[in-house]
Amino acid sequence: MSDLPLASEFPAATRDEWRKLVESVLKGAPFEKRLVSKTYDGISIQPLYERAKDAKRVVGRPDGEPWAVLQRIDLRDPKEANKQALRDLENGATGLTLVFPGAIGSYGFALPASREALAQALDQVWLDAAEIELDIGPASNDAPTWLAEIAKERGADLTKTNFRFGFDPLGAIALHGKSAAAWRETAPAFASRIIELSKRGFRKHLAAADGRVVHASGGSEAQELAFVLACGVSYMRALEAGGFSLDQAREALFFRLAADADQFLTIAKFRALRNLWARVEEASSLKPKPIFISAETAWRMMARRDPNVNMLRMTMAVAAAGFGGANAISVIPHTAALGLPDGFARRVARNTQTVLLEESNLFRVGDPAAGSGGIEALTSALCESAWKLFQEIEAAGGIADALSSGLLQKRVAETRAMRMRNIAIRKDPVTGVSEFPNIGEPREQVLDDKPDFDQLQPSDSSLSLPRTRMSEPFEALRDAADAMKERPKIFLANLGKPADFTARTTFARNFFEAGGIASVSSDGLASPEDAVKAFKASGAKLACICSSDEVYTEQAEATAKALKTAGALVWLAGRGGDKEAAYKTAGIGGFVYAGCDVIAALKEAHTAL
């Protein structure tokens, strides 16, 4: 097939020719500014890449082996948790993630931290057939021991069990805001627990180096990777001090990463972790072996508004993690930000993976991104950026000391601030929330809408990595609007013909409805008097003038004066430009346009209301 002379009559295109065509379209605008974007790690993403030459595949999940489909079990009632677990395993899931209070993956709901609850939740589950992964916190450190005892009591073949126990004291320190002293105190106990489990026959995947805590706090991909590396190295040191060889210590580890809807960065991140850890192994005089990476769809991308859009986000995240070589994937159900997901939401989470595996066959090719110029460049750049931060953490005394001094928290806070700024100006749009809001959406059903985050209260808030969802600022405005006696409204004063105002009317409607303010539109208004009459009939307190710049020059000032006299707080859709001062004098109090601070503008509107 490769010898077919398709388009052979045309000369081969060159990069220089492409660049000349691009320059003609840009008409003098800077190439770097218009077509080159940057990640939150400062990595440049070019608009065009050539195939990476001499690229080698990243060895991860074996060729043709599907990733494990994990289902989260976080119901507070162990009996209901058991029903859900059996339903999941009977309908496509190959494993379970059992979530306990205070764990990194506990989003307000969790199994009780008791042996009885664990035994009941796993009733009739074949423990030597299903994969079991524990997501534990400080209050549930005994859960691995309980699971091992329950498996033995039930006669499970311990050589065939596939348990990942998930000890992660450093992740708990980062989440709960404890000092380095906490790690020095717990490191010996951490090692002794793992050594004890290894004596029972469990030698793999006992401790988790978990980057989700950094991701959920708004951190960058390199920051998440550096944290995972630093935790993994610290765990190996603790286990070596406890009597393990380095080879035994690395076998005891597995890794967790968050997967989000930025598919290219997610693919690159998972590939980068394997390359980075191989470098750690080589530095430890170990021959690199493929590591086990468990993925969970990202908490920070989940939205409470228009939650069905979360299905699209989690589908992208699962596909990206699968392409990136994840060995197991867990999907947060699309209604989780609203409360405890019901059976339908959990079924959708499960089937999202089943469709991608069984119908789309995404698992068939090992490392399908190998050789892709863009993905290879991202992978390499992430490795460099993460390794540099990892070295800084090591120079600071290791991850515990880096957390105690606030080194990592400061970096993550800076990235989070940049991210939230871009959310506010809609540079990073959130579909269904900041873009295309559905102001009349029905509320999705959940089993319980009262999450309990008491287990996550930090010991020292200055040292903790706070959990953040990117849509929260807009959701707060929507909640405030919903709490008013009547839905707040804004009158859209459309001037001129539909061709003049339609684009800006649509923009203004989406802009204000993102803050819960309904729009009342109007036909083309011929005079300020018509605008005042329509405004009074709308029952609104706010007004936004919408039209073209040409029409604004002729009618905006007079219309603004009339609306202000009628009692309206007046906005204008577009920039003021050279006439901004005159517009303000006429009574226009604000301007809404692409790139403005949407959150600030909406807060101002709420204050006026």
C-alpha positions as CSV (number, residue, x, y, z in Angstrom):
1,M,0.0,0.0,0.0
2,S,2.8,2.4,0.8
3,D,4.0,2.2,-2.9
4,L,0.8,3.6,-4.3
5,P,1.7,6.8,-6.2
6,L,-1.0,8.9,-4.7
7,A,-0.6,12.6,-5.7
8,S,2.8,11.7,-7.2
9,E,2.2,14.3,-10.0
10,F,2.4,17.0,-7.4
11,P,5.8,18.2,-6.0
12,A,6.4,17.5,-2.3
13,A,5.4,20.4,-0.1
14,T,8.1,22.0,2.1
15,R,7.8,23.7,5.5
16,D,9.1,26.9,4.0
17,E,6.3,26.9,1.4
18,W,3.8,26.3,4.2
19,R,5.3,29.1,6.3
20,K,5.0,31.6,3.3
21,L,1.3,30.7,2.9
22,V,0.8,31.2,6.7
23,E,2.5,34.6,6.6
24,S,0.3,35.7,3.8
25,V,-2.8,34.9,5.8
26,L,-1.5,36.5,9.0
27,K,-0.8,39.8,7.2
28,G,1.9,40.9,9.5
29,A,0.5,39.6,12.7
30,P,3.2,37.8,14.9
31,F,3.4,34.1,14.1
32,E,4.3,33.2,17.7
33,K,1.4,35.1,19.1
34,R,-1.3,33.9,16.8
35,L,-0.3,30.2,16.1
36,V,1.9,29.1,18.9
37,S,0.3,28.3,22.3
38,K,1.9,27.5,25.6
39,T,1.1,25.1,28.3
40,Y,1.1,26.0,32.0
41,D,4.6,24.7,32.2
42,G,5.7,27.2,29.5
43,I,6.0,24.5,26.8
44,S,5.4,25.9,23.3
45,I,3.0,24.0,21.1
46,Q,3.6,24.6,17.5
47,P,0.8,24.5,14.9
48,L,2.7,22.0,12.7
49,Y,5.1,19.1,13.4
50,E,6.9,16.7,11.2
51,R,7.0,13.0,12.0
52,A,9.5,12.3,14.8
53,K,12.5,10.5,13.3
54,D,14.0,7.5,15.1
55,A,11.3,7.6,17.7
56,K,11.0,4.6,20.0
57,R,7.8,3.3,21.5
58,V,7.3,3.8,25.2
59,V,6.9,0.4,26.7
60,G,3.9,0.2,28.9
61,R,0.7,-1.9,28.7
62,P,1.5,-5.0,26.6
63,D,0.3,-4.9,23.0
64,G,-3.3,-5.9,22.5
65,E,-4.0,-6.0,26.3
66,P,-7.0,-3.9,27.3
67,W,-6.7,-1.6,30.3
68,A,-8.7,-2.6,33.4
69,V,-12.1,-1.0,33.8
70,L,-12.3,0.1,37.4
71,Q,-15.5,1.3,39.0
72,R,-15.5,3.6,42.0
73,I,-17.3,2.3,45.1
74,D,-17.9,5.1,47.5
75,L,-21.3,4.6,48.9
76,R,-21.7,5.1,52.7
77,D,-24.0,2.1,53.2
78,P,-21.9,-1.1,52.8
79,K,-25.0,-3.1,51.7
80,E,-25.7,-0.6,48.9
81,A,-22.0,-0.5,48.0
82,N,-22.0,-4.3,47.7
83,K,-25.1,-4.2,45.4
84,Q,-23.4,-1.6,43.2
85,A,-20.1,-3.5,43.2
86,L,-21.8,-6.7,42.0
87,R,-23.8,-4.9,39.4
88,D,-20.6,-3.2,38.0
89,L,-18.7,-6.5,37.9
90,E,-21.6,-8.3,36.2
91,N,-21.9,-5.6,33.5
92,G,-18.4,-4.9,32.2
93,A,-16.2,-3.7,35.0
94,T,-13.1,-5.8,35.6
95,G,-12.2,-4.3,38.9
96,L,-13.2,-2.0,41.8
97,T,-11.7,1.1,43.4
98,L,-12.8,1.2,47.0
99,V,-12.8,4.8,48.3
100,F,-12.3,5.5,52.0
101,P,-12.8,8.7,54.0
102,G,-9.9,11.3,53.7
103,A,-8.5,9.7,50.6
104,I,-7.2,11.8,47.7
105,G,-10.1,10.4,45.6
106,S,-12.8,10.9,48.2
107,Y,-15.1,13.6,46.8
108,G,-17.4,13.9,49.8
109,F,-18.6,10.2,49.9
110,A,-16.8,7.1,51.0
111,L,-17.1,3.6,52.5
112,P,-16.9,3.6,56.3
113,A,-13.3,2.9,57.5
114,S,-14.1,-0.4,59.2
115,R,-13.3,-4.1,58.6
116,E,-17.0,-5.0,58.7
117,A,-17.9,-2.4,56.1
118,L,-15.1,-3.6,53.8
119,A,-16.2,-7.3,54.2
120,Q,-19.8,-6.4,53.5
121,A,-19.0,-4.3,50.5
122,L,-17.0,-7.3,49.0
123,D,-19.6,-9.9,49.8
124,Q,-19.8,-12.5,47.0
125,V,-17.0,-10.8,45.1
126,W,-14.5,-13.3,43.8
127,L,-11.4,-11.7,45.3
128,D,-9.0,-13.8,43.1
129,A,-10.7,-12.8,39.9
130,A,-11.5,-9.0,40.2
131,E,-8.9,-6.3,40.5
132,I,-9.3,-4.4,43.7
133,E,-7.6,-1.0,44.2
134,L,-7.8,0.8,47.5
135,D,-8.0,4.6,47.8
136,I,-7.2,5.1,51.5
137,G,-6.5,8.0,53.8
138,P,-5.0,8.4,57.3
139,A,-8.2,7.0,59.0
140,S,-8.2,3.9,56.8
141,N,-4.5,2.8,56.9
142,D,-5.6,-0.6,58.2
143,A,-7.8,-1.3,55.1
144,P,-5.0,-3.2,53.3
145,T,-4.5,-5.5,56.2
146,W,-8.3,-6.0,56.4
147,L,-8.4,-6.9,52.7
148,A,-5.6,-9.4,53.0
149,E,-7.3,-11.1,56.0
150,I,-10.7,-11.2,54.3
151,A,-9.1,-12.7,51.2
152,K,-7.5,-15.4,53.2
153,E,-10.6,-16.1,55.3
154,R,-12.6,-16.6,52.1
155,G,-10.1,-19.1,50.6
156,A,-9.0,-16.9,47.8
157,D,-5.9,-18.0,46.0
158,L,-3.5,-15.2,47.2
159,T,-1.1,-15.9,44.3
160,K,-3.9,-15.0,41.9
161,T,-5.2,-11.9,43.6
162,N,-4.7,-8.6,41.9
163,F,-4.8,-6.1,44.8
164,R,-3.4,-2.6,44.8
165,F,-3.3,-1.5,48.4
166,G,-2.5,2.2,47.9
167,F,-0.5,3.2,50.9
168,D,0.3,6.9,50.3
169,P,1.3,8.8,53.4
170,L,3.0,11.6,51.4
171,G,-0.1,12.2,49.3
172,A,-2.0,12.5,52.6
173,I,0.5,15.0,53.9
174,A,0.1,17.1,50.8
175,L,-3.7,16.9,51.0
176,H,-4.1,17.5,54.7
177,G,-1.3,20.0,55.1
178,K,1.1,18.3,57.5
179,S,4.8,19.0,58.0
180,A,7.9,17.0,57.1
181,A,7.9,15.7,60.7
182,A,4.8,13.7,59.9
183,W,6.7,11.7,57.2
184,R,9.7,11.1,59.4
185,E,7.3,9.7,62.1
186,T,5.3,7.6,59.7
187,A,8.0,6.3,57.3
188,P,9.1,3.4,59.5
189,A,5.5,2.3,60.1
190,F,4.8,2.7,56.3
191,A,7.8,0.4,55.6
192,S,6.8,-2.2,58.3
193,R,3.2,-2.4,57.0
194,I,4.4,-3.1,53.5
195,I,7.0,-5.6,54.6
196,E,4.4,-7.4,56.7
197,L,2.0,-7.6,53.6
198,S,4.9,-8.9,51.5
199,K,5.4,-11.7,54.0
200,R,1.8,-12.7,53.4
201,G,2.6,-13.1,49.7
202,F,1.6,-9.6,48.4
203,R,4.7,-8.2,46.8
204,K,3.5,-5.9,44.1
205,H,1.6,-2.6,44.0
206,L,1.5,-2.0,47.8
207,A,2.2,1.8,47.8
208,A,0.9,4.4,45.4
209,A,2.7,7.5,44.2
210,D,-0.4,9.6,43.4
211,G,-0.3,12.8,41.4
212,R,-4.1,13.4,41.6
213,V,-3.6,15.7,44.6
214,V,-1.5,18.1,42.6
215,H,-3.8,18.0,39.5
216,A,-7.0,18.6,41.6
217,S,-5.3,21.6,43.1
218,G,-4.8,23.2,39.7
219,G,-1.2,22.1,39.2
220,S,0.5,21.6,35.8
221,E,1.4,18.4,34.2
222,A,5.1,18.7,35.0
223,Q,4.3,19.6,38.7
224,E,2.1,16.4,38.9
225,L,4.9,14.3,37.4
226,A,7.6,15.8,39.6
227,F,5.5,15.1,42.7
228,V,4.9,11.5,41.7
229,L,8.6,11.0,41.0
230,A,9.6,12.5,44.4
231,C,7.0,10.4,46.3
232,G,8.2,7.2,44.5
233,V,11.8,7.9,45.3
234,S,11.0,8.7,49.0
235,Y,9.0,5.4,49.2
236,M,11.9,3.4,47.8
237,R,14.2,5.0,50.3
238,A,11.9,4.2,53.2
239,L,11.5,0.6,52.1
240,E,15.2,0.1,51.6
241,A,15.7,1.5,55.1
242,G,13.2,-1.1,56.3
243,G,15.0,-4.0,54.8
244,F,13.8,-4.2,51.2
245,S,16.2,-4.4,48.3
246,L,15.8,-1.6,45.7
247,D,14.3,-4.2,43.3
248,Q,11.8,-5.3,45.9
249,A,11.0,-1.6,46.7
250,R,10.2,-0.7,43.2
251,E,8.0,-3.8,42.7
252,A,6.0,-2.6,45.7
253,L,5.1,0.7,43.9
254,F,2.4,1.7,41.5
255,F,1.5,5.1,40.2
256,R,-1.7,7.1,39.9
257,L,-2.3,10.1,37.5
258,A,-5.3,12.2,36.7
259,A,-6.5,12.2,33.1
260,D,-8.4,15.2,31.8
261,A,-10.0,16.4,28.5
262,D,-6.8,17.9,27.1
263,Q,-6.1,14.7,25.2
264,F,-2.6,15.6,23.8
265,L,-1.2,16.7,27.2
266,T,-2.7,13.7,28.9
267,I,-1.2,11.3,26.4
268,A,2.1,12.9,26.7
269,K,2.0,13.0,30.5
270,F,1.4,9.3,30.8
271,R,4.2,8.5,28.4
272,A,6.5,10.9,30.1
273,L,6.0,9.2,33.5
274,R,7.3,5.9,32.1
275,N,10.3,7.6,30.7
276,L,11.0,9.6,33.8
277,W,10.7,6.6,36.1
278,A,13.0,4.5,33.8
279,R,15.6,7.3,34.4
280,V,15.1,6.9,38.2
281,E,15.6,3.2,37.9
282,E,18.8,3.6,35.8
283,A,20.1,6.1,38.4
284,S,19.4,3.4,41.0
285,S,21.4,0.8,39.1
286,L,18.3,-1.0,38.2
287,K,17.3,-2.3,34.8
288,P,14.0,-0.4,33.9
289,K,10.8,-2.4,34.0
290,P,7.3,-1.3,32.8
291,I,5.5,0.4,35.7
292,F,1.8,0.1,36.5
293,I,-0.1,3.3,36.1
294,S,-3.7,3.7,37.3
295,A,-5.7,6.6,35.9
296,E,-8.7,8.5,37.2
297,T,-10.6,11.1,35.2
298,A,-9.9,14.5,36.6
299,W,-11.9,16.0,39.4
300,R,-11.0,19.6,38.5
301,M,-12.8,19.3,35.1
302,M,-16.1,18.2,36.6
303,A,-18.9,20.8,36.5
304,R,-22.1,21.0,38.4
305,R,-23.8,23.0,35.7
306,D,-24.9,21.1,32.6
307,P,-23.3,18.0,34.0
308,N,-24.1,15.9,30.9
309,V,-21.2,17.8,29.2
310,N,-19.0,16.0,31.7
311,M,-19.7,12.8,29.7
312,L,-17.8,14.3,26.8
313,R,-14.9,15.4,29.0
314,M,-14.6,12.0,30.7
315,T,-14.7,10.2,27.3
316,M,-11.8,12.4,26.0
317,A,-9.9,11.7,29.3
318,V,-10.4,7.9,29.1
319,A,-9.3,7.8,25.4
320,A,-6.2,9.9,26.2
321,A,-5.3,7.8,29.2
322,G,-5.8,4.6,27.1
323,F,-3.6,6.0,24.3
324,G,-1.0,7.0,26.9
325,G,-0.7,3.5,28.1
326,A,-2.7,3.5,31.4
327,N,-3.0,0.0,32.9
328,A,-6.3,0.7,34.7
329,I,-8.8,3.5,34.4
330,S,-11.5,4.7,36.8
331,V,-14.1,7.2,35.6
332,I,-15.7,9.7,38.0
333,P,-19.4,9.6,37.2
334,H,-20.7,12.7,35.4
335,T,-22.9,13.8,38.3
336,A,-20.3,13.5,41.0
337,A,-19.9,17.3,41.5
338,L,-23.6,17.4,42.4
339,G,-23.5,14.6,45.0
340,L,-23.5,10.9,45.2
341,P,-24.0,9.5,41.7
342,D,-26.9,7.2,41.2
343,G,-27.0,3.9,39.3
344,F,-27.5,5.5,35.9
345,A,-24.5,7.8,36.2
346,R,-22.3,4.9,37.3
347,R,-23.6,2.8,34.4
348,V,-22.6,5.7,32.0
349,A,-19.1,5.8,33.6
350,R,-18.7,2.1,33.1
351,N,-20.1,2.0,29.6
352,T,-17.9,4.9,28.5
353,Q,-14.9,2.6,28.9
354,T,-16.7,-0.5,27.5
355,V,-17.6,1.3,24.3
356,L,-14.0,2.6,23.8
357,L,-12.6,-0.8,24.5
358,E,-15.0,-3.2,22.8
359,E,-16.5,-1.1,20.0
360,S,-13.7,1.4,19.2
361,N,-10.9,-1.1,20.0
362,L,-8.6,1.7,21.4
363,F,-6.4,-0.8,23.2
364,R,-5.3,-2.8,20.2
365,V,-2.1,-0.8,19.5
366,G,0.7,-0.4,22.0
367,D,1.8,3.3,22.3
368,P,-0.1,4.5,19.2
369,A,1.4,8.0,19.7
370,A,4.9,6.8,19.0
371,G,6.5,8.8,16.2
372,S,3.9,11.6,16.3
373,G,5.9,14.8,16.1
374,G,3.6,16.8,18.4
375,I,3.1,14.1,21.0
376,E,6.8,13.2,21.0
377,A,7.8,16.8,21.4
378,L,5.3,17.2,24.3
379,T,6.5,14.1,26.0
380,S,10.1,15.2,25.8
381,A,9.4,18.7,27.0
382,L,7.3,17.4,29.9
383,C,10.2,15.1,30.9
384,E,12.6,18.0,30.9
385,S,10.3,20.3,32.9
386,A,9.3,17.6,35.4
387,W,12.9,16.4,35.9
388,K,14.1,19.9,36.6
389,L,11.4,20.4,39.3
390,F,12.1,17.0,40.7
391,Q,15.8,17.9,41.1
392,E,14.7,21.1,42.9
393,I,12.6,19.0,45.3
394,E,15.5,16.6,45.9
395,A,17.8,19.5,46.5
396,A,15.3,20.8,49.1
397,G,15.7,17.5,51.0
398,G,13.0,15.4,49.3
399,I,9.3,15.8,48.9
400,A,8.4,15.9,52.6
401,D,10.8,18.9,53.2
402,A,9.6,20.5,50.0
403,L,6.0,20.3,51.2
404,S,7.0,21.5,54.7
405,S,8.7,24.6,53.3
406,G,5.9,25.3,50.8
407,L,8.1,24.9,47.8
408,L,5.7,22.8,45.8
409,Q,2.6,24.5,47.1
410,K,3.8,27.9,46.0
411,R,4.4,26.6,42.4
412,V,1.0,24.9,42.3
413,A,-0.7,28.1,43.7
414,E,1.0,30.2,40.9
415,T,-0.3,27.8,38.3
416,R,-3.7,27.7,39.8
417,A,-3.9,31.5,39.8
418,M,-3.0,31.6,36.1
419,R,-5.5,28.9,35.4
420,M,-8.3,30.6,37.2
421,R,-7.5,33.9,35.5
422,N,-7.8,32.2,32.1
423,I,-11.1,30.6,33.2
424,A,-12.3,34.1,34.2
425,I,-11.5,35.7,30.8
426,R,-12.7,32.5,29.0
427,K,-9.3,31.9,27.4
428,D,-9.8,28.4,28.9
429,P,-13.6,27.9,28.2
430,V,-15.7,25.5,30.2
431,T,-18.5,24.3,27.9
432,G,-21.9,24.4,29.5
433,V,-20.6,26.8,32.2
434,S,-18.7,29.7,30.9
435,E,-19.6,29.0,27.2
436,F,-23.0,28.0,26.0
437,P,-24.7,27.9,29.5
438,N,-28.1,26.2,29.7
439,I,-29.8,28.6,32.1
440,G,-33.0,26.5,32.1
441,E,-31.4,23.1,32.7
442,P,-33.2,20.6,34.9
443,R,-31.3,19.4,37.9
444,E,-29.8,15.9,37.5
445,Q,-30.7,13.3,40.1
446,V,-28.2,12.1,42.7
447,L,-28.6,9.7,45.6
448,D,-27.3,12.2,48.2
449,D,-26.5,15.9,47.7
450,K,-24.8,16.4,51.1
451,P,-21.1,15.5,50.7
452,D,-18.9,15.3,53.8
453,F,-15.5,16.9,53.4
454,D,-14.8,17.0,57.1
455,Q,-12.2,14.3,56.6
456,L,-10.3,16.7,54.4
457,Q,-9.9,19.6,56.8
458,P,-6.1,20.5,56.6
459,S,-3.9,20.5,59.7
460,D,-2.3,23.6,58.2
461,S,-4.1,25.3,55.4
462,S,-0.9,27.1,54.3
463,L,0.7,23.7,53.6
464,S,-2.3,21.9,52.0
465,L,-3.0,21.5,48.4
466,P,-6.6,22.7,48.1
467,R,-9.0,20.8,45.9
468,T,-10.4,22.9,43.1
469,R,-12.9,22.5,40.3
470,M,-12.4,25.0,37.5
471,S,-16.0,25.8,37.1
472,E,-16.6,26.9,40.7
473,P,-16.5,30.7,40.2
474,F,-19.2,30.6,37.6
475,E,-21.2,28.1,39.6
476,A,-21.2,30.4,42.6
477,L,-22.7,33.2,40.4
478,R,-25.3,30.8,39.0
479,D,-26.2,29.7,42.6
480,A,-26.6,33.3,43.7
481,A,-28.9,34.0,40.8
482,D,-31.0,30.9,41.4
483,A,-31.4,32.0,45.1
484,M,-33.1,35.3,44.1
485,K,-36.8,35.5,44.4
486,E,-37.1,36.1,40.7
487,R,-34.6,35.1,37.9
488,P,-32.5,38.3,37.3
489,K,-32.8,39.6,33.7
490,I,-30.9,41.8,31.3
491,F,-32.6,43.6,28.5
492,L,-30.7,43.3,25.2
493,A,-31.2,46.6,23.3
494,N,-30.7,45.5,19.7
495,L,-30.0,48.5,17.4
496,G,-30.3,48.4,13.6
497,K,-30.9,45.4,11.4
498,P,-30.4,41.7,12.4
499,A,-27.1,41.7,10.4
500,D,-25.9,44.5,12.7
501,F,-26.7,43.1,16.1
502,T,-27.1,39.2,15.9
503,A,-23.4,38.4,16.6
504,R,-23.1,40.6,19.6
505,T,-26.6,39.7,20.8
506,T,-25.6,36.1,20.9
507,F,-22.3,36.9,22.6
508,A,-24.1,39.0,25.3
509,R,-26.7,36.4,25.9
510,N,-24.1,33.7,26.6
511,F,-22.0,36.2,28.6
512,F,-24.7,37.1,31.1
513,E,-26.4,33.7,31.2
514,A,-23.0,32.3,32.4
515,G,-23.8,34.2,35.6
516,G,-27.4,33.1,35.8
517,I,-28.8,36.3,34.3
518,A,-31.5,35.6,31.8
519,S,-31.7,37.7,28.6
520,V,-34.7,39.5,27.2
521,S,-34.1,40.2,23.6
522,S,-35.7,42.8,21.3
523,D,-36.1,43.4,17.6
524,G,-34.2,46.1,15.9
525,L,-34.9,49.2,17.8
526,A,-35.4,52.4,15.7
527,S,-35.1,55.0,18.4
528,P,-34.1,55.6,22.1
529,E,-37.8,55.9,22.9
530,D,-38.4,52.4,21.5
531,A,-35.5,51.1,23.6
532,V,-37.0,52.6,26.8
533,K,-40.4,51.3,26.0
534,A,-39.1,47.8,25.4
535,F,-36.8,48.0,28.5
536,K,-39.7,48.9,30.8
537,A,-41.8,46.1,29.4
538,S,-39.0,43.5,30.0
539,G,-39.0,43.9,33.7
540,A,-35.2,43.9,33.8
541,K,-32.9,46.2,35.8
542,L,-29.9,45.7,33.5
543,A,-29.6,46.6,29.8
544,C,-26.9,45.8,27.2
545,I,-26.8,47.6,23.9
546,C,-25.9,45.3,21.0
547,S,-25.1,46.2,17.5
548,S,-22.2,47.0,15.1
549,D,-19.5,49.6,15.6
550,E,-21.1,51.7,12.8
551,V,-24.5,51.7,14.5
552,Y,-22.9,52.5,17.9
553,T,-21.4,55.6,16.4
554,E,-24.8,56.9,15.4
555,Q,-27.1,55.6,18.2
556,A,-25.3,54.2,21.2
557,E,-24.9,57.5,23.2
558,A,-28.5,58.6,22.8
559,T,-29.8,55.1,23.6
560,A,-27.6,54.8,26.7
561,K,-28.8,58.2,28.0
562,A,-32.4,57.2,27.6
563,L,-31.9,53.8,29.2
564,K,-30.0,55.2,32.2
565,T,-32.7,57.8,32.7
566,A,-35.2,55.0,32.7
567,G,-33.3,53.4,35.6
568,A,-31.2,50.8,33.8
569,L,-27.6,49.9,34.5
570,V,-26.3,50.0,31.0
571,W,-23.6,47.8,29.3
572,L,-22.4,47.7,25.8
573,A,-21.4,44.6,23.8
574,G,-18.0,45.4,22.4
575,R,-15.0,47.6,23.3
576,G,-15.4,51.3,23.7
577,G,-12.4,52.1,21.6
578,D,-11.8,55.8,20.9
579,K,-15.4,56.6,22.1
580,E,-15.1,54.9,25.4
581,A,-15.0,58.1,27.4
582,A,-18.0,59.5,25.5
583,Y,-19.9,56.3,26.0
584,K,-19.2,56.4,29.8
585,T,-20.4,60.0,29.9
586,A,-23.6,58.9,28.2
587,G,-24.3,56.4,30.9
588,I,-22.6,53.1,29.8
589,G,-21.1,51.6,32.9
590,G,-19.3,48.6,31.4
591,F,-18.2,46.8,28.3
592,V,-18.4,43.1,27.5
593,Y,-16.1,41.7,24.9
594,A,-14.0,38.6,24.1
595,G,-11.0,38.6,26.6
596,C,-12.6,40.8,29.3
597,D,-12.8,39.5,32.9
598,V,-16.2,37.8,32.7
599,I,-16.3,36.9,36.4
600,A,-15.6,40.5,37.5
601,A,-18.2,41.8,35.1
602,L,-20.8,39.3,36.3
603,K,-20.1,40.1,39.9
604,E,-20.6,43.8,39.2
605,A,-24.0,42.9,37.6
606,H,-24.9,40.8,40.6
607,T,-24.0,43.7,43.0
608,A,-26.2,46.0,41.0
609,L,-29.1,43.5,41.3
